[in-house]
Structures are given as C-alpha cells and as structure tokens.
C-alpha cells in the first residue's frame, strides 16, 4: 500500500528500496483509499490522489522488474505443474509448487489437462497482460 496518511517522500523512498532489496516474485500494489468512519480518515497529512497514483506507478515498475527477474531465473528448470484451466483455445495454464504461473501450448496437447499435474521445462518468460512462463511437458 502506498499513500497512507503521513507517508513522506522519504518514507516512500525507503519502501521502494526495501522492495528492491527483497526481490519479490509477486506483489499486489494499491494506493490507500479513505474509508469513512475510520481513524485514518481523520489523520493529518492526507496524501493527494495524484501523489498516490504516482507512487503506485513507481512501486509497480519496481515490482514488475522484480517479478520478471524471478521468472527469468525459472527458464530451463524442470518443475511440477498442476493445471487448472485451459485459456481460450491456445493454452493450458497452471501453477508450479512455488506458485509460478505456467502455460503450455495446446498445439501439442489437445486433450484437457485440468486437475492433472505434469513436469514441465520452462522455456521462456512471456507477457499477455500479466507475466507468465511458457513451458513444455517433459518426462
């Protein structure tokens, strides 16, 4: 969360540095929003919507780069994937044991893989809105 009342520029920069140092694989970033009747609603030093939006965008940029770096480290690895769904007619999608989102092409595997797990070799990092890994089923 960015833009909580009283968050200074220095506080925000420290948060950015902390997030960089951790190297999160996945994050959820959102600007603080006022909730009527809460203590925070009455706090001094409310942050403007434009500053909150700017801070959220900066934090997202850092976190996106961190997620991409994490996923790139997965390329070449063999992981077990539990397939949860078929996305459109193009992909089977699922998650590895470390919650890496992985897709494989339906071109090579037409039947449903839903609710099944297979070992997959990670081939690349792709983006279609969100980042994910592309892979191929292996032995």
VMD Tcl script that builds the backbone (N, CA, C; Angstrom):
set m [mol new atoms 417]
animate dup $m
set s [atomselect $m all]
$s set {name element resname resid chain x y z} {
  {N N UNK 1 A 0.851 -1.167 0.000}
  {CA C UNK 1 A 0.000 0.000 0.000}
  {C C UNK 1 A 0.900 1.233 0.000}
  {N N UNK 2 A 0.540 2.152 -0.830}
  {CA C UNK 2 A 1.251 3.431 -0.871}
  {C C UNK 2 A 0.265 4.548 -0.573}
  {N N UNK 3 A 0.798 5.656 -0.047}
  {CA C UNK 3 A -0.020 6.837 0.162}
  {C C UNK 3 A -0.853 6.862 1.419}
  {N N UNK 4 A -0.474 6.066 2.432}
  {CA C UNK 4 A -1.186 6.127 3.710}
  {C C UNK 4 A -0.941 7.504 4.324}
  {N N UNK 5 A -1.922 8.082 5.013}
  {CA C UNK 5 A -1.737 9.417 5.592}
  {C C UNK 5 A -0.436 9.517 6.393}
  {N N UNK 6 A 0.292 10.578 6.125}
  {CA C UNK 6 A 1.548 10.813 6.824}
  {C C UNK 6 A 2.762 10.227 6.132}
  {N N UNK 7 A 2.564 9.441 5.070}
  {CA C UNK 7 A 3.698 8.864 4.341}
  {C C UNK 7 A 4.464 10.005 3.663}
  {N N UNK 8 A 5.720 10.181 4.066}
  {CA C UNK 8 A 6.547 11.238 3.482}
  {C C UNK 8 A 7.250 10.720 2.232}
  {N N UNK 9 A 7.840 11.638 1.491}
  {CA C UNK 9 A 8.634 11.225 0.334}
  {C C UNK 9 A 9.750 10.285 0.774}
  {N N UNK 10 A 10.371 10.590 1.901}
  {CA C UNK 10 A 11.452 9.749 2.427}
  {C C UNK 10 A 10.931 8.355 2.794}
  {N N UNK 11 A 9.761 8.309 3.437}
  {CA C UNK 11 A 9.153 7.005 3.761}
  {C C UNK 11 A 8.946 6.187 2.495}
  {N N UNK 12 A 8.410 6.825 1.469}
  {CA C UNK 12 A 8.137 6.121 0.228}
  {C C UNK 12 A 9.430 5.625 -0.414}
  {N N UNK 13 A 10.475 6.457 -0.422}
  {CA C UNK 13 A 11.759 6.026 -0.995}
  {C C UNK 13 A 12.340 4.843 -0.222}
  {N N UNK 14 A 12.173 4.851 1.086}
  {CA C UNK 14 A 12.630 3.708 1.892}
  {C C UNK 14 A 11.845 2.447 1.531}
  {N N UNK 15 A 10.551 2.603 1.307}
  {CA C UNK 15 A 9.735 1.454 0.894}
  {C C UNK 15 A 10.200 0.917 -0.453}
  {N N UNK 16 A 10.479 1.806 -1.396}
  {CA C UNK 16 A 10.990 1.386 -2.703}
  {C C UNK 16 A 12.294 0.607 -2.557}
  {N N UNK 17 A 13.211 1.116 -1.746}
  {CA C UNK 17 A 14.496 0.439 -1.539}
  {C C UNK 17 A 14.305 -0.920 -0.875}
  {N N UNK 18 A 13.388 -0.991 0.075}
  {CA C UNK 18 A 13.101 -2.256 0.738}
  {C C UNK 18 A 12.588 -3.278 -0.279}
  {N N UNK 19 A 11.627 -2.866 -1.102}
  {CA C UNK 19 A 11.059 -3.771 -2.101}
  {C C UNK 19 A 12.133 -4.221 -3.086}
  {N N UNK 20 A 13.006 -3.311 -3.501}
  {CA C UNK 20 A 14.117 -3.685 -4.392}
  {C C UNK 20 A 15.005 -4.729 -3.730}
  {N N UNK 21 A 15.302 -4.535 -2.449}
  {CA C UNK 21 A 16.226 -5.432 -1.749}
  {C C UNK 21 A 15.647 -6.831 -1.565}
  {N N UNK 22 A 14.337 -6.936 -1.418}
  {CA C UNK 22 A 13.695 -8.232 -1.211}
  {C C UNK 22 A 13.626 -9.025 -2.515}
  {N N UNK 23 A 13.272 -8.361 -3.609}
  {CA C UNK 23 A 13.124 -9.057 -4.888}
  {C C UNK 23 A 11.896 -9.941 -4.922}
  {N N UNK 24 A 10.769 -9.380 -4.585}
  {CA C UNK 24 A 9.524 -10.141 -4.548}
  {C C UNK 24 A 9.209 -10.780 -5.898}
  {N N UNK 25 A 8.682 -12.001 -5.852}
  {CA C UNK 25 A 8.270 -12.695 -7.067}
  {C C UNK 25 A 6.886 -12.243 -7.516}
  {N N UNK 26 A 6.064 -11.828 -6.583}
  {CA C UNK 26 A 4.710 -11.386 -6.914}
  {C C UNK 26 A 4.245 -10.387 -5.856}
  {N N UNK 27 A 3.560 -9.367 -6.312}
  {CA C UNK 27 A 3.084 -8.342 -5.383}
  {C C UNK 27 A 1.679 -7.898 -5.759}
  {N N UNK 28 A 1.054 -7.218 -4.837}
  {CA C UNK 28 A -0.217 -6.544 -5.099}
  {C C UNK 28 A -0.042 -5.126 -4.564}
  {N N UNK 29 A -0.091 -4.155 -5.440}
  {CA C UNK 29 A 0.153 -2.759 -5.073}
  {C C UNK 29 A -1.150 -1.995 -5.211}
  {N N UNK 30 A -1.418 -1.167 -4.234}
  {CA C UNK 30 A -2.618 -0.345 -4.323}
  {C C UNK 30 A -2.407 0.937 -3.525}
  {N N UNK 31 A -3.037 2.020 -3.974}
  {CA C UNK 31 A -2.976 3.263 -3.215}
  {C C UNK 31 A -3.990 3.216 -2.072}
  {N N UNK 32 A -3.619 3.796 -0.943}
  {CA C UNK 32 A -4.532 3.901 0.187}
  {C C UNK 32 A -5.771 4.670 -0.264}
  {N N UNK 33 A -6.942 4.196 0.146}
  {CA C UNK 33 A -8.173 4.940 -0.115}
  {C C UNK 33 A -8.914 5.151 1.197}
  {N N UNK 34 A -9.434 6.331 1.338}
  {CA C UNK 34 A -10.121 6.729 2.558}
  {C C UNK 34 A -11.371 5.880 2.759}
  {N N UNK 35 A -11.556 5.417 3.979}
  {CA C UNK 35 A -12.770 4.700 4.368}
  {C C UNK 35 A -13.464 5.529 5.444}
  {N N UNK 36 A -14.673 5.923 5.161}
  {CA C UNK 36 A -15.413 6.765 6.114}
  {C C UNK 36 A -15.565 6.062 7.460}
  {N N UNK 37 A -15.390 6.854 8.505}
  {CA C UNK 37 A -15.562 6.340 9.853}
  {C C UNK 37 A -14.331 5.678 10.438}
  {N N UNK 38 A -13.222 5.652 9.692}
  {CA C UNK 38 A -12.004 5.035 10.220}
  {C C UNK 38 A -11.112 6.079 10.864}
  {N N UNK 39 A -10.209 5.630 11.693}
  {CA C UNK 39 A -9.240 6.531 12.315}
  {C C UNK 39 A -8.387 7.214 11.255}
  {N N UNK 40 A -7.996 6.473 10.231}
  {CA C UNK 40 A -7.129 7.019 9.176}
  {C C UNK 40 A -7.807 8.154 8.418}
  {N N UNK 41 A -9.124 8.129 8.341}
  {CA C UNK 41 A -9.845 9.201 7.641}
  {C C UNK 41 A -9.587 10.554 8.304}
  {N N UNK 42 A -9.389 10.524 9.607}
  {CA C UNK 42 A -9.220 11.763 10.375}
  {C C UNK 42 A -7.759 12.142 10.593}
  {N N UNK 43 A -6.842 11.324 10.117}
  {CA C UNK 43 A -5.419 11.597 10.333}
  {C C UNK 43 A -4.969 12.818 9.535}
  {N N UNK 44 A -3.998 13.544 10.088}
  {CA C UNK 44 A -3.453 14.670 9.322}
  {C C UNK 44 A -2.557 14.169 8.187}
  {N N UNK 45 A -2.148 15.085 7.348}
  {CA C UNK 45 A -1.206 14.791 6.255}
  {C C UNK 45 A -1.740 13.744 5.291}
  {N N UNK 46 A -2.992 13.909 4.859}
  {CA C UNK 46 A -3.562 13.043 3.827}
  {C C UNK 46 A -2.764 13.256 2.541}
  {N N UNK 47 A -2.580 12.214 1.782}
  {CA C UNK 47 A -1.804 12.265 0.542}
  {C C UNK 47 A -2.775 12.491 -0.626}
  {N N UNK 48 A -2.398 13.372 -1.525}
  {CA C UNK 48 A -3.271 13.664 -2.667}
  {C C UNK 48 A -3.391 12.445 -3.577}
  {N N UNK 49 A -4.499 12.381 -4.299}
  {CA C UNK 49 A -4.733 11.264 -5.225}
  {C C UNK 49 A -3.647 11.203 -6.301}
  {N N UNK 50 A -3.193 12.356 -6.761}
  {CA C UNK 50 A -2.162 12.356 -7.817}
  {C C UNK 50 A -0.837 11.799 -7.294}
  {N N UNK 51 A -0.474 12.133 -6.063}
  {CA C UNK 51 A 0.763 11.602 -5.470}
  {C C UNK 51 A 0.622 10.102 -5.231}
  {N N UNK 52 A -0.547 9.665 -4.750}
  {CA C UNK 52 A -0.765 8.227 -4.536}
  {C C UNK 52 A -0.647 7.467 -5.856}
  {N N UNK 53 A -1.227 8.016 -6.910}
  {CA C UNK 53 A -1.159 7.355 -8.215}
  {C C UNK 53 A 0.280 7.296 -8.722}
  {N N UNK 54 A 1.026 8.367 -8.538}
  {CA C UNK 54 A 2.426 8.399 -8.964}
  {C C UNK 54 A 3.257 7.383 -8.183}
  {N N UNK 55 A 3.037 7.322 -6.883}
  {CA C UNK 55 A 3.772 6.366 -6.051}
  {C C UNK 55 A 3.417 4.929 -6.397}
  {N N UNK 56 A 2.142 4.667 -6.637}
  {CA C UNK 56 A 1.729 3.310 -7.006}
  {C C UNK 56 A 2.368 2.901 -8.333}
  {N N UNK 57 A 2.446 3.828 -9.269}
  {CA C UNK 57 A 3.062 3.528 -10.569}
  {C C UNK 57 A 4.549 3.235 -10.417}
  {N N UNK 58 A 5.243 4.017 -9.586}
  {CA C UNK 58 A 6.677 3.770 -9.351}
  {C C UNK 58 A 6.892 2.419 -8.676}
  {N N UNK 59 A 6.052 2.118 -7.684}
  {CA C UNK 59 A 6.184 0.847 -6.979}
  {C C UNK 59 A 5.904 -0.312 -7.927}
  {N N UNK 60 A 4.898 -0.168 -8.781}
  {CA C UNK 60 A 4.566 -1.216 -9.745}
  {C C UNK 60 A 5.726 -1.458 -10.703}
  {N N UNK 61 A 6.385 -0.402 -11.132}
  {CA C UNK 61 A 7.529 -0.532 -12.039}
  {C C UNK 61 A 8.634 -1.373 -11.387}
  {N N UNK 62 A 8.934 -1.082 -10.134}
  {CA C UNK 62 A 9.961 -1.830 -9.395}
  {C C UNK 62 A 9.533 -3.289 -9.219}
  {N N UNK 63 A 8.292 -3.495 -8.846}
  {CA C UNK 63 A 7.802 -4.857 -8.598}
  {C C UNK 63 A 7.699 -5.665 -9.880}
  {N N UNK 64 A 7.309 -5.038 -10.979}
  {CA C UNK 64 A 7.250 -5.751 -12.262}
  {C C UNK 64 A 8.635 -6.231 -12.676}
  {N N UNK 65 A 9.640 -5.377 -12.491}
  {CA C UNK 65 A 11.015 -5.763 -12.833}
  {C C UNK 65 A 11.483 -6.919 -11.944}
  {N N UNK 66 A 11.111 -6.883 -10.683}
  {CA C UNK 66 A 11.473 -7.938 -9.744}
  {C C UNK 66 A 10.810 -9.262 -10.133}
  {N N UNK 67 A 9.535 -9.198 -10.488}
  {CA C UNK 67 A 8.821 -10.408 -10.903}
  {C C UNK 67 A 9.438 -10.989 -12.171}
  {N N UNK 68 A 9.769 -10.122 -13.123}
  {CA C UNK 68 A 10.365 -10.606 -14.369}
  {C C UNK 68 A 11.713 -11.274 -14.096}
  {N N UNK 69 A 12.526 -10.677 -13.229}
  {CA C UNK 69 A 13.824 -11.270 -12.887}
  {C C UNK 69 A 13.640 -12.641 -12.239}
  {N N UNK 70 A 12.655 -12.761 -11.355}
  {CA C UNK 70 A 12.367 -14.048 -10.726}
  {C C UNK 70 A 11.988 -15.087 -11.770}
  {N N UNK 71 A 11.068 -14.720 -12.666}
  {CA C UNK 71 A 10.609 -15.661 -13.689}
  {C C UNK 71 A 11.731 -16.048 -14.639}
  {N N UNK 72 A 12.597 -15.108 -14.974}
  {CA C UNK 72 A 13.724 -15.420 -15.863}
  {C C UNK 72 A 14.664 -16.437 -15.234}
  {N N UNK 73 A 14.749 -16.451 -13.909}
  {CA C UNK 73 A 15.573 -17.462 -13.229}
  {C C UNK 73 A 14.956 -18.853 -13.344}
  {N N UNK 74 A 13.685 -18.919 -13.677}
  {CA C UNK 74 A 13.000 -20.202 -13.816}
  {C C UNK 74 A 13.269 -20.859 -15.170}
  {N N UNK 75 A 13.687 -20.080 -16.165}
  {CA C UNK 75 A 13.905 -20.621 -17.509}
  {C C UNK 75 A 14.956 -21.735 -17.447}
  {N N UNK 76 A 14.605 -22.866 -18.071}
  {CA C UNK 76 A 15.490 -24.029 -18.083}
  {C C UNK 76 A 15.228 -25.010 -16.963}
  {N N UNK 77 A 14.435 -24.618 -15.976}
  {CA C UNK 77 A 14.157 -25.514 -14.854}
  {C C UNK 77 A 13.008 -26.458 -15.170}
  {N N UNK 78 A 13.073 -27.606 -14.527}
  {CA C UNK 78 A 12.020 -28.619 -14.614}
  {C C UNK 78 A 11.187 -28.500 -13.346}
  {N N UNK 79 A 9.896 -28.234 -13.513}
  {CA C UNK 79 A 9.013 -28.036 -12.363}
  {C C UNK 79 A 7.731 -28.835 -12.545}
  {N N UNK 80 A 7.133 -29.170 -11.433}
  {CA C UNK 80 A 5.842 -29.865 -11.476}
  {C C UNK 80 A 4.742 -28.801 -11.520}
  {N N UNK 81 A 3.782 -28.978 -12.430}
  {CA C UNK 81 A 2.717 -28.003 -12.623}
  {C C UNK 81 A 1.364 -28.687 -12.457}
  {N N UNK 82 A 0.511 -28.075 -11.650}
  {CA C UNK 82 A -0.874 -28.504 -11.537}
  {C C UNK 82 A -1.676 -27.626 -12.487}
  {N N UNK 83 A -2.259 -28.252 -13.493}
  {CA C UNK 83 A -3.021 -27.498 -14.495}
  {C C UNK 83 A -4.430 -27.261 -13.984}
  {N N UNK 84 A -4.842 -26.006 -14.064}
  {CA C UNK 84 A -6.146 -25.622 -13.533}
  {C C UNK 84 A -7.163 -25.332 -14.612}
  {N N UNK 85 A -6.717 -24.841 -15.746}
  {CA C UNK 85 A -7.681 -24.464 -16.771}
  {C C UNK 85 A -7.028 -24.370 -18.134}
  {N N UNK 86 A -7.865 -24.362 -19.139}
  {CA C UNK 86 A -7.418 -24.080 -20.487}
  {C C UNK 86 A -7.806 -22.639 -20.775}
  {N N UNK 87 A -6.849 -21.833 -21.181}
  {CA C UNK 87 A -7.130 -20.444 -21.530}
  {C C UNK 87 A -7.465 -20.390 -23.007}
  {N N UNK 88 A -8.688 -20.048 -23.302}
  {CA C UNK 88 A -9.150 -19.981 -24.695}
  {C C UNK 88 A -8.870 -21.323 -25.362}
  {N N UNK 89 A -8.427 -21.245 -26.592}
  {CA C UNK 89 A -8.063 -22.466 -27.308}
  {C C UNK 89 A -6.562 -22.551 -27.493}
  {N N UNK 90 A -5.831 -21.607 -26.914}
  {CA C UNK 90 A -4.391 -21.519 -27.163}
  {C C UNK 90 A -3.526 -22.203 -26.113}
  {N N UNK 91 A -3.923 -22.156 -24.835}
  {CA C UNK 91 A -3.034 -22.598 -23.760}
  {C C UNK 91 A -3.733 -23.469 -22.737}
  {N N UNK 92 A -2.936 -24.303 -22.074}
  {CA C UNK 92 A -3.280 -24.927 -20.805}
  {C C UNK 92 A -2.533 -24.103 -19.766}
  {N N UNK 93 A -3.161 -23.791 -18.650}
  {CA C UNK 93 A -2.497 -22.979 -17.634}
  {C C UNK 93 A -2.553 -23.608 -16.264}
  {N N UNK 94 A -1.494 -23.372 -15.494}
  {CA C UNK 94 A -1.444 -23.874 -14.131}
  {C C UNK 94 A -0.337 -23.213 -13.350}
  {N N UNK 95 A -0.062 -23.778 -12.181}
  {CA C UNK 95 A 0.931 -23.206 -11.280}
  {C C UNK 95 A 1.884 -24.277 -10.780}
  {N N UNK 96 A 3.137 -23.873 -10.648}
  {CA C UNK 96 A 4.154 -24.769 -10.095}
  {C C UNK 96 A 4.052 -24.766 -8.570}
  {N N UNK 97 A 4.898 -25.549 -7.934}
  {CA C UNK 97 A 4.887 -25.634 -6.473}
  {C C UNK 97 A 5.275 -24.322 -5.803}
  {N N UNK 98 A 6.010 -23.454 -6.529}
  {CA C UNK 98 A 6.353 -22.149 -5.947}
  {C C UNK 98 A 5.447 -21.045 -6.494}
  {N N UNK 99 A 4.293 -21.426 -7.001}
  {CA C UNK 99 A 3.229 -20.543 -7.482}
  {C C UNK 99 A 3.643 -19.718 -8.695}
  {N N UNK 100 A 4.514 -20.276 -9.514}
  {CA C UNK 100 A 4.850 -19.654 -10.790}
  {C C UNK 100 A 3.755 -20.012 -11.788}
  {N N UNK 101 A 3.197 -18.995 -12.434}
  {CA C UNK 101 A 2.153 -19.208 -13.438}
  {C C UNK 101 A 2.811 -19.720 -14.717}
  {N N UNK 102 A 2.359 -20.885 -15.176}
  {CA C UNK 102 A 2.964 -21.532 -16.328}
  {C C UNK 102 A 1.874 -21.921 -17.326}
  {N N UNK 103 A 2.176 -21.675 -18.588}
  {CA C UNK 103 A 1.275 -22.067 -19.668}
  {C C UNK 103 A 2.031 -22.950 -20.643}
  {N N UNK 104 A 1.289 -23.868 -21.253}
  {CA C UNK 104 A 1.842 -24.644 -22.361}
  {C C UNK 104 A 0.870 -24.520 -23.535}
  {N N UNK 105 A 1.400 -24.657 -24.714}
  {CA C UNK 105 A 0.587 -24.540 -25.914}
  {C C UNK 105 A -0.342 -25.737 -26.059}
  {N N UNK 106 A -1.547 -25.468 -26.494}
  {CA C UNK 106 A -2.491 -26.557 -26.767}
  {C C UNK 106 A -2.188 -27.224 -28.102}
  {N N UNK 107 A -1.294 -26.637 -28.903}
  {CA C UNK 107 A -0.965 -27.228 -30.207}
  {C C UNK 107 A -0.461 -28.652 -30.055}
  {N N UNK 108 A 0.368 -28.873 -29.030}
  {CA C UNK 108 A 0.968 -30.193 -28.828}
  {C C UNK 108 A 0.128 -31.100 -27.940}
  {N N UNK 109 A -0.780 -30.515 -27.158}
  {CA C UNK 109 A -1.593 -31.295 -26.220}
  {C C UNK 109 A -3.027 -30.794 -26.320}
  {N N UNK 110 A -3.827 -31.476 -27.105}
  {CA C UNK 110 A -5.210 -31.043 -27.343}
  {C C UNK 110 A -6.148 -31.410 -26.189}
  {N N UNK 111 A -5.932 -32.586 -25.569}
  {CA C UNK 111 A -6.845 -33.027 -24.510}
  {C C UNK 111 A -6.721 -32.122 -23.284}
  {N N UNK 112 A -7.743 -32.130 -22.462}
  {CA C UNK 112 A -7.748 -31.318 -21.247}
  {C C UNK 112 A -6.712 -31.843 -20.249}
  {N N UNK 113 A -5.995 -30.935 -19.640}
  {CA C UNK 113 A -5.037 -31.287 -18.585}
  {C C UNK 113 A -5.556 -30.844 -17.218}
  {N N UNK 114 A -6.726 -30.288 -17.188}
  {CA C UNK 114 A -7.292 -29.736 -15.959}
  {C C UNK 114 A -7.305 -30.774 -14.848}
  {N N UNK 115 A -6.872 -30.333 -13.667}
  {CA C UNK 115 A -6.805 -31.167 -12.457}
  {C C UNK 115 A -5.756 -32.262 -12.526}
  {N N UNK 116 A -4.806 -32.111 -13.439}
  {CA C UNK 116 A -3.706 -33.068 -13.549}
  {C C UNK 116 A -2.390 -32.324 -13.352}
  {N N UNK 117 A -1.369 -33.054 -12.939}
  {CA C UNK 117 A -0.053 -32.424 -12.805}
  {C C UNK 117 A 0.962 -33.165 -13.663}
  {N N UNK 118 A 1.884 -32.385 -14.213}
  {CA C UNK 118 A 2.936 -32.910 -15.081}
  {C C UNK 118 A 4.210 -32.117 -14.828}
  {N N UNK 119 A 5.334 -32.750 -15.142}
  {CA C UNK 119 A 6.589 -31.998 -15.119}
  {C C UNK 119 A 6.698 -31.200 -16.404}
  {N N UNK 120 A 7.175 -29.986 -16.266}
  {CA C UNK 120 A 7.286 -29.046 -17.383}
  {C C UNK 120 A 8.674 -28.420 -17.353}
  {N N UNK 121 A 9.276 -28.256 -18.521}
  {CA C UNK 121 A 10.517 -27.484 -18.658}
  {C C UNK 121 A 10.123 -26.062 -19.045}
  {N N UNK 122 A 10.611 -25.107 -18.275}
  {CA C UNK 122 A 10.318 -23.698 -18.556}
  {C C UNK 122 A 11.189 -23.253 -19.731}
  {N N UNK 123 A 10.560 -22.707 -20.766}
  {CA C UNK 123 A 11.264 -22.303 -21.982}
  {C C UNK 123 A 11.466 -20.798 -22.092}
  {N N UNK 124 A 10.514 -20.006 -21.602}
  {CA C UNK 124 A 10.623 -18.552 -21.764}
  {C C UNK 124 A 9.692 -17.836 -20.806}
  {N N UNK 125 A 9.894 -16.529 -20.715}
  {CA C UNK 125 A 9.005 -15.646 -19.968}
  {C C UNK 125 A 8.240 -14.829 -20.996}
  {N N UNK 126 A 6.938 -14.782 -20.848}
  {CA C UNK 126 A 6.074 -14.077 -21.793}
  {C C UNK 126 A 5.178 -13.103 -21.029}
  {N N UNK 127 A 4.535 -12.236 -21.790}
  {CA C UNK 127 A 3.585 -11.318 -21.176}
  {C C UNK 127 A 2.368 -11.168 -22.067}
  {N N UNK 128 A 1.226 -11.408 -21.459}
  {CA C UNK 128 A -0.059 -11.210 -22.121}
  {C C UNK 128 A -0.944 -10.554 -21.067}
  {N N UNK 129 A -0.679 -9.285 -20.822}
  {CA C UNK 129 A -1.261 -8.627 -19.653}
  {C C UNK 129 A -0.336 -8.874 -18.474}
  {N N UNK 130 A -0.449 -10.047 -17.862}
  {CA C UNK 130 A 0.429 -10.445 -16.759}
  {C C UNK 130 A 1.606 -11.250 -17.297}
  {N N UNK 131 A 2.673 -11.287 -16.505}
  {CA C UNK 131 A 3.832 -12.116 -16.849}
  {C C UNK 131 A 3.540 -13.578 -16.517}
  {N N UNK 132 A 4.110 -14.483 -17.296}
  {CA C UNK 132 A 3.990 -15.905 -17.022}
  {C C UNK 132 A 5.142 -16.618 -17.724}
  {N N UNK 133 A 5.314 -17.893 -17.415}
  {CA C UNK 133 A 6.332 -18.715 -18.079}
  {C C UNK 133 A 5.658 -19.621 -19.082}
  {N N UNK 134 A 6.312 -19.789 -20.228}
  {CA C UNK 134 A 5.874 -20.776 -21.215}
  {C C UNK 134 A 6.749 -22.010 -21.031}
  {N N UNK 135 A 6.131 -23.160 -21.158}
  {CA C UNK 135 A 6.888 -24.390 -20.987}
  {C C UNK 135 A 6.404 -25.491 -21.895}
  {N N UNK 136 A 7.069 -26.635 -21.750}
  {CA C UNK 136 A 6.702 -27.841 -22.473}
  {C C UNK 136 A 6.700 -29.014 -21.500}
  {N N UNK 137 A 5.716 -29.892 -21.657}
  {CA C UNK 137 A 5.655 -31.085 -20.809}
  {C C UNK 137 A 6.860 -31.964 -21.105}
  {N N UNK 138 A 7.459 -32.514 -20.056}
  {CA C UNK 138 A 8.601 -33.427 -20.199}
  {C C UNK 138 A 8.350 -34.658 -19.350}
  {N N UNK 139 A 9.277 -35.598 -19.399}
  {CA C UNK 139 A 9.159 -36.839 -18.618}
  {C C UNK 139 A 9.383 -36.594 -17.153}
}
mol reanalyze $m
mol bondsrecalc $m
mol representation Tube
mol addrep $m
